[in-house]
């Protein structure tokens, strides 16, 4: 079946540090890939997405590239801010399957000033 | 524009009591609707999803149930809560063949 594996953390970084959150997936066909972010006490928001191989999603300084050869969609940001403290979820949607996203377990990031 | 509402925002219930959480969507019709639970240390778990009125798919067998009495209303229920039902419950909506989902603000449930 389809699945997503991501770093679980928690991770604590200092402001302006570089961030990488690894995400790999298993799926049949060509899934769409997503990163969602959940700020404290809130629901999830879409951060970025990529729908085909070699696509790069970007938003708010975050980037992730859809790598089909390594089945990965790692999230990166060059300089994190305190406001980036949140839980980050990697997810996939497999075309032709049921109407649902498959999420990773999420990774809690805390950024200290 | 579309909005999604959930209530209550927080709830504290004793073990064995019933539960009813409500989710409504505005500004769209015939959405796909989803209930997720986020328990401490366990990530995001899909509980139920619905592609139309009266159509409910269950992902995880448990003492919870879901209903969709109206097109844009999705209800999560339990007859008798367990301690393990504590968590953060999220409702989401989406469109068929479109993978993006939009999440509500969530309900924090504590079973004591």
Interface residues (C-beta under 8 A of the other chain):
Chain A: X32 X34 X36 X41 X42 X43 X44 X45 X46 X49 X89 X93 X98 X99 X100 X101 X103 X104 X105 X106
Chain B: X32 X34 X38 X42 X43 X44 X46 X49 X51 X57 X59 X90 X92 X94 X96 X97 X99 X100 X101 X103 X104 X105 X106
